[in-house]
């Protein structure tokens, strides 16, 4: 009986500790495209992504047209995470 109470007490304390750690952990967020750079040229956008995210898979980085064609065309560098 003492052994059973001791195991119950240990498991209850362990569950409380795990619960406390889970509350302190940051909440997970959904993966989405996030803009990490804005460049005035397509080559500049590609260079930035290659420099900072060159080891990432190709389907996780992209350059897209941001903004109107006139007066200034800009390109946004996006990363999916």
Buried (B, 14 or more C-beta within 10 A) or exposed (E): EEEEEEEEEEEEEEEEEEEEEEEEEEEEEEEEBEEBBBBEEEEBBBBBBEEBBEEEEEEBBBBEEBEEEEEEEBBBBBBEE
